[in-house]
Amino acid sequence: MSRFAGREGPIRLGMVGGGSGAFIGAVHRIAARLDGKFHLVAGALSSTPDRARESAAALGLQRSYDSFIDMAKAEARRKDGIEAVAIVTPNHMHGPVAREFLKRGIHVICDKPLTATLAEAKRLQQAAERAEALFILTHNYTGYPMVRQAQAMVAAGDLGQIRVVQVEYPQGWMATPVANKQAEWRNDPARSGAGGATGDIGTHAYNLARFVTGLRVEALAADLSAFVEGRQNDDNAHVLLRFEGGARGTLWCSQVAVGHENSLRLRVYGAKGGLEWAQENPTELWFTPLGEPKRLITRMGAGAGPEAARVSRTPSGHPEGFLEAFANIYSEAAAAILAHRDGKTAPEGVIFPTLADGMEGMAFIDACIRSSRRNAAWVTP
């Protein structure tokens, strides 16, 4: 039985990172409160104590801490302490922060990628396996209803045996040297890890392809580039993928693709049909059965199944987008955490990215770097 057994009401949530000026911290806070299942009560919102206190005061937090270690120790001792913590720091801090809370039985909801290095990821994996707490990774694009629909259709055999998988995530915001908080740490291997665009958005694309198809990658060949002068990490990657069962794929991620904003797109082709989904039109899924006209399936519309419906909030025609999809990950996490209070497993149908997904993402980054250094040789993730 969890030490939180008997608690009632929303899950008490803490946050590490995500202070003033941090985009992803605000997104996590919106996602956490959208369905009323979490209540943010504590935080160590910055590595700079003054900024941490100022950020906490602006959010009206009950408790602010100068360091995540102080926070983990103090919250674990309190009867009204946090039950879960959201980690929204640069990548190099994910592992150290997560371990402090996991070892005290506090559930972790962590931004991606898992860590900055594969070695650090393995340390975190060991800590998580020993812990009496859940680990949730926010690969938020798997929260879109039509992504769940696509996964269900592939699993049901609507496409037949999968032959070709194409996934891409181009952005253009770093096409020139960028000097702001978001770009600075992404261009620092010590904080972001060796993967630039590969780690930042390539892992999202990789996870999306894996989630929808269910196919594991047996080998990959990657060509990583840093086009902007002075950039230490890659800002563009072309990756060939060989999947189990004979399927072939390509992954393109770029942060120098002028004209693109957040153009995540997935195409899956099988012996019986094809699917296409684009993040910038997330309520639509195109399905083409072999020899038949192309069909449009919309969120909560005709042809959409229960897998999409259970993560939808509004009737068809009312758009749901990025924030709602992110909130779906938090809602699924809440269902698992509330079940964990009573020593139960998550309800049937609850899906959220786990530590295993994070380890796959880190193996993907590592393999891409190894391959690119060997002139795009084929390697095993």
MARVEX-899830 format. One record per residue (C-alpha): residue in one letter; x, y, z. Coordinates in pm, whole numbers, plus 50000, padded with zeros to 5 digits. Layout:
<rs>
AXYZ...
</rs>
This chain:
<rs>
M500005000050000S501305034749911R502285058350193F499745081950036A496895057250095G493815074150238R494515108050081E491595124749912G491205152849665P493585164849394I497135151649383R499535175649555L502125184949294G505565200949316M507685214849036V511445217348984G512435243048723G509865262148523G510365296548676S509805330048508G510575329648135A510445291748104F508005281347830I507665244547912G507085250648282A503985271048204V502755243747969H503125217448241R501235239148490I498345244448248A498255207348162A498315197248528R495375218948627L493165215148319D491215185348455G491405194948822K493345163848922F496495181349045H497125210449280L500525227549254V501645235649610A505465236349615G508425243249395A512125248749349L511515268949035S515035280948964S518635272849049T518905309749150P517195312649492D515965348449447R514405340149110A512915308349258R511215328149534E509995355149297S508575329249058A506845310749342A505325342949474A504015351749128L502305317849110G500985319549465L502775287649569Q502415277549930R506035266449963S509195277149779Y512595260649812D516085272349722S517145238049595F515495206049476I517335186149745D515875208050021M512485204149859A512665166249833K513735162350196A511205186650337E508225175150132A508875138650214R508655146950586R505415166850567K502035150350622D500685174050357G503745169950135I503665165749761E502695132549608A504275139349267V506855162849119A507095177448768I510675181548642V511015208848379T514715216848397P517365214648123N518175178448037H521305174448248M519305179448569H516555154148497G518455124648643P519735140448968V516365156349045A514325125348964R516515102949183E516075125549487F512295123349469L511985087049359K514005074349653R511535091949883G508525075649719I507395106749533H506085100849181V507985117948898I506535134648588C509555143948378D509995163648059K511855146847771P514415135547676L515035113647977T518515127548058A521495143447884T523475111147841L522765074147807A524995066648107E522965090348325A519765074748191K520935040448305R521595054148656L518085068348662Q516645035648538Q518265017148829A516885042449077A513395040348930E513395002448941R514185003649314A511615030549392E508055026349516A506915054049286L505795059048928F507825075548653I505985093648375L507725109548075T505925137347889H506085126547527N502965147447498Y502165140947132T500965106147224G498145123747409Y496395135347092P493105116847035M493815110646667V497245096546748R495455071946978Q493055065246688A495975058346453Q497565034646703A494305015546743M493835012246367V497344998846315A496904974246602A493554962746458G495234954546127D493424981145923L496674988445737G497824952445708Q501514945045749I503414977845786R505834984945503V506875021545524V507005046745811Q507845083245753V508035107946040E509325143346043Y509555172546284P510885204046114Q511125237946287G512765269946168W513295289846487M517045282946505A517865289646138T520135318046254P522135322446575V519575326346854A520455342947184N517725335547435K517185313147736Q515535285347535A518255283447271E521235288647503W521055256247698R520035236247389N523355245947229D525375235247533P526255198047528A526905198947903R523255207847966S521385193847667G523505163547590A525275156147263G522035155447065G520705189346956A517655187646729T517975149946756G517395150547131D515025180147144I512525170946872G513945139746707T513065119447016H509455131546984A509315119946622Y510925086646709N508535081046999L505525089646784A506515064346516R507135037646780F503865045146961V501615043546656T503215013946479G504354993446777L507404983546573R510894983246720V513824997446529E516494971346458A519044994646296L519475030446185A521815051845976A522005088746068D523485119845908L523605148346164S524515184046071A525145217146247F524495242745975V524685274446184E528255285646243G529405281146602R526635256946693Q527955227946901N524965204646867D523225192446555D520405213746417N519335189446142A519195151446115H518275126645842V517845091345971L517105058845787L515275032845994R514984995045963F512084981346167E511434946246287G509334926246041G510934942445737A509344976945744R511535006245640G511375042245752T512815077045750L513015103246023W513835139745955C514125165246231S515375200646183Q515465233846364V516765252746059A513855245045821V512785280645738G509015283845713H508205255445951E506915261246303N506095228046471S505415206046170L505395171646330R503925147246076L503565109446056R502785087545756V502355049745787Y501815026845488G500844990345500A499804963145256K496114972845298G496195010545338G497865042045466L497485067845744E498625103845770W498505127246071A499905162546113Q500305179846449E499305213646310N495895198846216P495655174746506T491925167446500E492215151446155L493475117146053W493575106945687F493015070145607T493305055245259P492205018745223L493865001144930G491905007944610E489425031444778P489055069344808K490915087845080R488845092045399L488975119045664I488415107946024T487935136246273R488105137246650M484725125646786G483475122846428A482225093346226G484765065146224A486635076246536G486815048846796P486755046447176E490525050447207A490225086047073A486995093247257R488345085547603V490935113447571S488575138747413R486805165947609T484525184147367P482115174747085S483385172046729G484085205146559H485395221546876P489185220646825E491395204647085G495125210047046F498565210447204L497565219847558E494745194547572A497015167047442F499605176047704A496875175747968N495905140847857I499325128347967Y498765144648308S495255130348329E496525095448249A499295099848504A496725110648763A494675079248702A497775057848763I498835077749071L495365076249227A495245038649171H498735035849323R497445052249643D495375021149706G497924995949585K496144990549254T497264991648893A496115018648654P492635013948502E492384995848169G493095018447873V495295043048063I498405050247854F501345072747931P505025073147829T507245055348079L510895052148170A511175024847905D510145049947640G512735073947775M515455047447758E514525040447395G514815077547321M518255079447478A519375048547284F518085065446967I520125097047032D523235076847114A522845055546802C522355086046580I525555101846711R527545069646672S526245064646320S526885100146207R530455099246337R531005068246122N529775085145803A526145073945851A527005037445908W524245013646012V524185008446390T521904991746643P520075014746890
</rs>
